[in-house]
Amino acid sequence: MKQIFSAIIFIIAVIIASPATFISCTDVTGNGVDSVYYSGSKLAQDSSYRNPVWEPDLELGAVFAGPSNYIAIGSETQWATGLTYCAPTLLSTDLMSWTFNSNTAFNLLPDTIISGTDSTIYARPKWAEGRLHSVTAGFAKTIPTTSYWLFYQLGDTQAIGVSCAKAPQGPYLDFGKLLDTSSTGSTKIKDPFFYIVGTKFYLMYTTEGGSFTQLITLKKSTLPVLKGTPIKLSGATFTDVAIVKKGSYFYLFGTVANGENSEIRYGRSLSAEGPFVDKDGMNLLTGNGTLLIQSGDQMINPQNVCGLFSDAANVDFIMYNATDKSNTTLNSGFNRRPLLLNALKSTADGWFDGVVTPVKGWTLPKFATSI
């Protein structure tokens, strides 16, 4: 008995004398970040955050900055069976932690309280038929009192609608249909993306012939007007298109099929109107772009770049959707596509360095700026 007791005392002494070192996020090679090491009382959350940053779902949504928060607006969904959220809104001060704000970005009606509960039914745009999805939004500072504009796609109608608001999280006043297949002479129209270059406003969209951009005129509380001729930016392989300016370049991101899976690819241009080329110099009108985010063992089918942000350390962070391989569908039957955040490394000439493979759990570095 004394020998056993002495052995126990010896083991305890060794543990006390030895510094404790732990490792998390074991192998994240290629995702732009390194493993998380911490020792003693240092906690993982001091230097890292958890992916996905929002669950269960923010499919085909948009993330953008407001004056005091980052705002995320998602597609119409049912997080709980029977309770529909039409463009639900989230708020964050750091992109890593999100809180639920409202079950709709649109105006609520005063008589929509469900008896016996504290839930509120959404108010859908009156002209809408089919699911509202593929949301895009942005800040047009030159348009007084209605500076925030939101565009969206409606399911089976093959149409793109538009609305505006005084505040980034809404409520948004809907103006109805902006354009449809009859406007473009196509059989399909989808994936709107709104972006601003100086005082110019652009709306990008995809048809069976590829992705196009077109100038639009915005006026206070009025349906926008399309201007000029659409400019083709990429071939039909690119969907869920997005354009972000970084330094001297405009980066065009898109979701591209890879067999039964999807991945995120990109190209860049010195002009918002193209031409966009990949890292090898191939024009996106004929090429598939440079690979940026691929499926992993846990998270698969990355798609829909929601936003690109730079922090105080000049590190770029990309937000996008992906699917948990072990949990692909909500109980309601809707897709389950959480929101993820990853840092990107860049080369000296401005291309992104390496390929991101999304993983669940602790991820670093943290986003170094809070609103």
Steps between C-alpha positions, in 0.01 A plus 500: 500500500784739587661429161177583317454818702860605426446441125190718500684780678782473243261527203326805649838667556602441137174651372541809719861549398438461124343786299178392335486548126198424286424512129170562323390506135750227426543518123374797309766506230393701201224702664710811551544452877722297731428272794396654832754450777436612853651412837407519864196717564493658151164416339432418136247780472772754582666448163240322287130464420272213409381412150227506386446849640122462457280192501271346397469685171553823308473366147576730206516803725689830516733649763585869502606776741266751658592799719502301826468133399566249229170381356422161350177436306409150387262327261147395589517187715345302784752455781214334690230303320198718428665831596612686189767768504495727195846657468596461871752751634800453731730753669869485598776736611789274398382252229577210738202516737148559371166567665153460354332834423175439310320228307460735203677794342168627361225709654282316753124531506335603832258207501749218453551392862437127545247446777654353813864549397751780469586411141427731208418389149705661225353734242607384155514735201143507364598405145716206611433149376735224609784506747693824554874429488845608371498823700747781435518840668718809526537861611443777246611804698405748226130410527361695800269334756480175300868410481470121542386293203411132493454282192375142493388216275158338505487124454297390202421842357851551359494860615710737713336737747628807685432691822659779706528609864630773727684251723718207388295238686174640361210507489527511120230656286439281197467642147421174327658354188804667348569257215410154377576271206301718262734788588811298420377285212600188690321197645664535842602788724644450848770588756472881525799683648501873576826693516611861495804663336528866597170655395413218259260223596513156340275196510649168397291194413534162329314351204553178307749698289724610788528774762438862404524840663292808425494857623191608693368839609385531861268772623343559839210260568455414133535187288856504351551533125734281296748691283695408190584156368583200722870411506594133511759421767517121520379183335205291610711287736505786754196536730439682831722774363649780711742787435720658769766771460831446679790734433518579130308189393141386478460131591220297345396196707267224388374156593617238248385137479759228549324173427227461761666760723560873474796727570574871500725641226600851400672734258594867508503816290612861523146600397163420651383430146777249425659320333558260791781245480620218723850459643617341174368788292194316362190713447203396715281520191652166402678376812391377844715734708759431770400267784457676836277284726449124465302231682657330802427190703251682728372801308414451133363694204628851579298761313373858496763750611305723740773759552872575515635712786843626609582535870730739689799274430423521125399133493220412257207291623246333274144403599315227315260206532590132527317181600574278798547156345339335804201736517391625157129574546283681754210312659270718289653358181685822409872492426729543800780732389678673789714814478879462513791743536861438399815709472674520164869539429613703200810499284702813430324546165151492656385145425366290784757248623390139540159334514258515794359171627226578754497316832277509807630620834764743618646714221759776499601777464216701648359794308689794653240775454171558679243763402 
